[in-house]
Amino acid sequence: NDRAIICCTYSKATFSTGVRIRKAAVDKRSTEVSVMIQNTFEAAILLEKFPKSQIDIFVQVLQGDGGERCVAINATTMAFNQCWNPNEGLCLCMCSNNLSRHCIVRY
Protein backbone atom coordinates (compact mmCIF):
# COMPACT_ATOMS: atom_id res chain seq x y z
CA ASN A 1 0.00 0.00 0.00
CA ASP A 2 1.14 3.50 -0.76
CA ARG A 3 -0.85 4.89 2.18
CA ALA A 4 -1.83 3.84 5.69
CA ILE A 5 -5.08 2.08 6.48
CA ILE A 6 -7.25 2.78 9.51
CA CYS A 7 -9.02 0.09 11.54
CA CYS A 8 -11.54 1.16 14.20
CA THR A 9 -13.23 -0.79 16.99
CA TYR A 10 -16.03 0.85 19.02
CA SER A 11 -17.68 -0.90 21.95
CA LYS A 12 -19.69 -0.10 25.04
CA ALA A 13 -19.13 -1.74 28.39
CA THR A 14 -22.09 -3.75 29.65
CA PHE A 15 -22.32 -1.48 32.71
CA SER A 16 -22.13 1.77 30.70
CA THR A 17 -25.88 2.44 30.79
CA GLY A 18 -28.66 1.80 33.27
CA VAL A 19 -30.33 -0.65 30.88
CA ARG A 20 -28.87 -4.15 31.06
CA ILE A 21 -29.47 -5.78 27.72
CA ARG A 22 -27.62 -8.84 26.54
CA LYS A 23 -25.58 -7.91 23.47
CA ALA A 24 -25.44 -9.94 20.33
CA ALA A 25 -22.10 -11.17 19.07
CA VAL A 26 -22.24 -8.56 16.29
CA ASP A 27 -23.73 -5.26 17.43
CA LYS A 28 -25.04 -3.32 14.41
CA ARG A 29 -24.90 0.04 16.18
CA SER A 30 -21.29 -0.45 17.30
CA THR A 31 -20.33 -1.49 13.78
CA GLU A 32 -22.04 1.60 12.37
CA VAL A 33 -20.22 3.91 14.79
CA SER A 34 -16.89 2.16 14.06
CA VAL A 35 -17.31 2.74 10.33
CA MET A 36 -18.32 6.38 10.91
CA ILE A 37 -15.21 7.04 13.04
CA GLN A 38 -13.01 5.23 10.51
CA ASN A 39 -14.39 7.29 7.59
CA THR A 40 -14.00 10.52 9.55
CA PHE A 41 -10.33 9.97 10.27
CA GLU A 42 -9.52 8.56 6.82
CA ALA A 43 -10.56 11.96 5.48
CA ALA A 44 -8.71 13.94 8.16
CA ILE A 45 -5.33 12.20 8.48
CA LEU A 46 -2.65 12.50 5.84
CA LEU A 47 -2.42 8.77 5.23
CA GLU A 48 0.09 9.19 2.39
CA LYS A 49 2.75 10.14 4.95
CA PHE A 50 2.59 6.61 6.45
CA PRO A 51 2.94 4.09 3.61
CA LYS A 52 2.59 0.41 4.47
CA SER A 53 1.20 1.24 7.93
CA GLN A 54 -1.93 0.51 9.90
CA ILE A 55 -3.52 2.89 12.43
CA ASP A 56 -5.74 1.16 14.99
CA ILE A 57 -8.41 3.11 16.87
CA PHE A 58 -9.99 1.47 19.92
CA VAL A 59 -12.88 3.25 21.64
CA GLN A 60 -14.41 1.77 24.80
CA VAL A 61 -17.37 3.65 26.31
CA LEU A 62 -17.41 3.27 30.08
CA GLN A 63 -20.35 5.57 30.86
CA GLY A 64 -22.99 6.14 28.24
CA ASP A 65 -25.30 9.01 29.06
CA GLY A 66 -25.68 10.36 25.51
CA GLY A 67 -23.37 11.80 22.92
CA GLU A 68 -21.05 8.81 22.78
CA ARG A 69 -20.32 9.28 19.07
CA CYS A 70 -19.24 12.87 19.57
CA VAL A 71 -17.11 11.99 22.57
CA ALA A 72 -15.47 9.17 20.62
CA ILE A 73 -14.52 11.49 17.74
CA ASN A 74 -13.31 14.26 20.07
CA ALA A 75 -11.24 11.86 22.20
CA THR A 76 -9.67 10.28 19.11
CA THR A 77 -8.86 13.74 17.75
CA MET A 78 -7.13 14.67 21.02
CA ALA A 79 -5.14 11.43 20.96
CA PHE A 80 -3.97 12.01 17.39
CA ASN A 81 -3.00 15.60 18.11
CA GLN A 82 -1.14 14.52 21.26
CA CYS A 83 1.06 12.17 19.24
CA TRP A 84 1.69 14.90 16.62
CA ASN A 85 0.09 13.10 13.75
CA PRO A 86 0.06 15.07 10.47
CA ASN A 87 -3.55 15.81 9.61
CA GLU A 88 -5.67 18.12 7.51
CA GLY A 89 -7.16 19.79 10.61
CA LEU A 90 -9.08 19.03 13.76
CA CYS A 91 -12.15 16.80 13.74
CA LEU A 92 -14.65 18.17 16.20
CA CYS A 93 -18.13 16.85 16.83
CA MET A 94 -21.18 18.37 18.52
CA CYS A 95 -24.74 17.28 19.07
CA SER A 96 -27.72 19.19 20.41
CA ASN A 97 -31.14 18.35 21.80
CA ASN A 98 -34.22 20.32 22.73
CA LEU A 99 -35.55 19.72 26.24
CA SER A 100 -38.52 21.74 27.48
CA ARG A 101 -37.77 24.61 25.10
CA HIS A 102 -34.10 24.70 26.21
CA CYS A 103 -31.28 23.86 23.85
CA ILE A 104 -28.74 21.37 25.23
CA VAL A 105 -25.41 21.25 23.43
CA ARG A 106 -22.90 18.44 23.96
CA TYR A 107 -19.41 18.40 22.54
VENLINCOR-V982286 format. One record per backbone hydrogen bond with DSSP energy under -1.0 kcal/mol. CO is the residue of the C=O (numbers start at 1). NH is the residue of the N-H. If there is no record, write none. Layout:
((CO:NH) (CO:NH))
This chain:
((5:55) (7:57) (9:59) (11:61) (13:16) (16:64) (27:31) (28:32) (29:33) (30:34) (31:35) (32:36) (33:37) (34:38) (35:39) (36:40) (37:41) (38:42) (39:43) (41:45) (44:88) (45:47) (46:49) (47:4) (47:50) (53:5) (55:7) (57:9) (59:11) (61:13) (67:71) (68:72) (69:73) (70:74) (71:75) (72:76) (73:77) (74:78) (75:79) (76:80) (77:81) (78:82) (79:83) (80:85) (81:84) (86:46) (95:106) (97:104) (99:102) (102:99) (104:97) (106:95))
